[in-house]
Amino acid sequence: MGNEGVGVKAIEFMFNKPLPGNAVLLDGGTGGFHLLHLFNDYGRFNMIDATLDSGPAGEINVIKPKFASDFPRSLTSHDIGLRDFMQSAELLGDLPDISLITINIKELDEVKIGLTKEVEDILPEVYNTVLRILNS
């Protein structure tokens, strides 16, 4: 769905970039309960997702959510939204250490493949944000 796919595009951008040795990239796609087991396998997560905020398109923010209610509401194509997913995870126990990197997409696009130039141009900055979090 255009810019809403920025998380997937960020993972693709980082795929051949250097990351700390313990980092694993995973395209969670549109999510789903089948990903819940990962919370048992890993203690720390960096998630990347599109959001509709009041800032300019391409604005990056990092949220340290503690509860499912701290996650933004779903946009459109997710079979379950990130908040719904986190509510399920919360029922299974404490949430792991999560950094949610949000990229403002400003508006929902019509059904299309690919990012707008203004959102695609921030992918190097998303990568640097991930590195900064991983190295902290």
C-alpha positions in Angstrom: 0.0 0.0 0.0 2.6 2.6 -1.1 4.2 4.4 1.8 2.5 2.1 4.3 5.0 -0.5 3.3 7.9 1.6 4.6 8.8 -1.0 7.3 9.2 -3.7 4.6 11.2 -1.4 2.4 13.4 -0.5 5.4 14.2 -4.2 6.0 15.0 -4.6 2.3 17.3 -1.5 2.4 19.2 -2.9 5.4 19.5 -6.4 4.2 23.0 -6.1 2.9 24.2 -3.4 5.2 26.5 -4.1 8.2 24.7 -4.7 11.5 26.0 -5.8 14.9 26.6 -9.6 14.9 23.6 -10.4 17.1 21.1 -8.5 15.0 18.5 -10.5 12.9 16.3 -8.9 10.3 12.8 -10.1 9.9 10.1 -8.9 7.6 7.0 -9.4 9.7 4.9 -8.3 6.8 1.3 -7.6 7.8 1.8 -9.3 11.1 -0.1 -12.1 12.6 -0.3 -14.2 15.7 2.3 -16.6 14.2 4.9 -14.1 15.2 4.2 -14.3 18.9 6.7 -17.1 19.5 9.5 -14.6 18.7 8.9 -12.9 22.0 10.1 -16.1 23.7 13.1 -16.3 21.4 14.4 -12.7 21.6 14.5 -10.3 24.5 14.9 -7.1 22.5 13.1 -5.8 19.4 13.3 -2.9 17.0 10.1 -2.6 15.0 9.6 -0.3 12.1 6.2 0.8 11.0 4.3 3.6 9.2 2.2 6.0 11.1 -0.1 8.9 10.4 1.1 11.8 12.6 0.8 15.5 12.3 4.5 15.9 11.2 5.9 15.9 7.7 6.1 12.8 5.6 9.3 10.9 6.3 9.6 12.2 9.9 11.1 9.5 12.1 10.2 9.0 15.8 11.3 6.3 18.3 8.8 5.2 20.9 9.7 3.0 23.8 6.3 1.4 24.4 5.7 -0.4 27.8 2.1 -1.5 27.2 0.0 -2.5 24.2 -1.9 0.7 24.5 1.3 2.7 23.8 1.3 1.4 20.2 -0.3 3.4 17.4 -3.6 2.1 15.9 -3.4 0.1 12.7 -3.5 1.8 9.4 -5.1 -0.4 6.8 -3.7 -3.6 5.3 -2.7 -5.4 8.5 -4.8 -8.5 9.2 -4.4 -7.5 12.8 -2.9 -4.2 13.8 0.4 -3.9 15.8 -1.6 -2.8 18.9 -3.8 -5.9 18.6 -0.7 -8.1 18.2 0.8 -6.4 21.3 -2.4 -6.9 23.3 -2.1 -10.6 22.6 1.5 -10.7 23.5 0.7 -8.8 26.8 -1.7 -11.6 27.7 1.1 -14.1 27.4 3.4 -12.2 29.8 5.5 -9.1 29.9 6.5 -7.4 26.7 10.2 -7.6 25.7 12.3 -4.5 25.4 10.9 -2.8 22.3 11.9 0.2 20.3 9.2 1.2 17.8 10.6 3.3 14.9 7.7 5.1 13.3 7.9 6.8 9.9 5.2 9.4 9.2 3.6 8.7 5.8 1.3 11.8 6.1 -1.6 10.1 4.2 -2.7 6.7 3.0 -1.9 5.9 -0.6 -4.1 4.2 -3.1 -3.2 0.6 -3.7 0.2 0.7 -5.3 3.7 -0.7 -4.9 6.7 1.4 -3.8 7.3 4.4 -1.7 7.1 8.1 -2.6 10.5 9.8 -3.1 10.2 11.7 0.2 9.7 8.6 2.2 12.2 6.5 0.2 14.9 9.1 0.8 14.7 8.6 4.6 15.6 4.9 4.5 19.3 5.7 5.2 18.2 7.7 8.3 16.0 4.7 9.4 19.1 2.5 9.1 21.2 4.9 11.2 18.4 5.0 13.8 18.4 1.2 14.0 22.2 1.2 14.4 22.1 3.8 17.1 19.5 1.8 19.0 21.4 -1.5 18.5 24.6 0.0 19.7 23.1 1.6 22.8 
